[in-house]
Amino acid sequence: MTASARPLAVFDIDGTLVDSRASIHRAACEAARDLGLPRPDYDRVRKIVGLTLEHALAELEPDLGPADLARFIAGFRASFARMHEEGLQEPLYPEAMAALRRLHRDGWRLALATGQNRRGVARNLAREGWADLFISSHCAEDGPGKPDPAMLHAAMAACDACPATTLMIGDTAHDARMAVNAGVLPLGVAWGFHTVEEQRAAGARHVAETFSELTVVLDGFADLTRAA
């Protein structure tokens, strides 16, 4: 496969590669408690994952004024900091690393596009083997967050790719909308934060139930890219 024909897979992190469901819900609950707010249930929290933190928490508690929203954001960040100081490392989903290594071996270009901040991205890139897999990483601190296409435009520029050779793999409607806005193929996974129906409604062309199913779809995309 020539360099120009090598496809680019841009992966979300939370809910796609890394199982952060428990830690994100815990951080939201602890931040709400510290502010005297009711404990948000998981279904409310899962819907805002993937957005920039400021946008996400404003959606979670839309009645907060600017000062209380700032305290809510600070409390969320402090909760995550405590968890990681205590040694938390959210686990990878089973088969995630094997799938990434296979794609890399098969000549795919790989990048990350996440709603995490740069510190969170650095923490994930410190996982064994990750720094060797991804050409570039893009997060909400770099510019507009999802569903704005800025992160995907930056990933394509960094990886010398174009929309026709690029796809976005995520677990939320925000990922799918970002892909649609960037003109790249939106693919979803069923094991993260948003439902299959939510992702399809946002434009996901396929939502994989397993990593094995996802790699079959990616192999088909690579074949089409190679033949173009």
C-alpha angles and dihedrals in degrees: 000000000000119000092250092053096048108116123231121225114195112197131201114219113210111067093000107062101359127048101226097149096114097043095048092049091047092051092050091049094048092047091049091048092051089053093047093249125141115268107266114229120236094252091061093046097047092058094062098047113117097035121103109280093247092051093041096053092042088057091046093052106020095170095064118112121227095269095049091044089054089051090048091052092047091049092051091051092046091052091053091047090054092049093052093044086056089056102263116161113172110232125247115244112259112273093014095113093043090052092049093048091049092052091048091049091049092057102261120149109230131202139165129234114180144159089230121107122251092266091057091048091051090050090054095044087056089067112112110278098000098107089058094052106051124066094195143359129210129190143174092268089064093066139298114006130225133337088029108095095227096106092051092047088052092048092051091048092049093047098040091240135135132214092263091061098038135085133179121222117197144136102232141067087243090063092048093049091048090053092048090049090051094046094241129126111276115216125178138200124217100215101071138067107305128057124249089249093052092051095046091049088055092053107273107158094203133008113204121215094201139017088248090058090046093054091052089055091047092050089054091050091050091051091052092047091050092050095048 
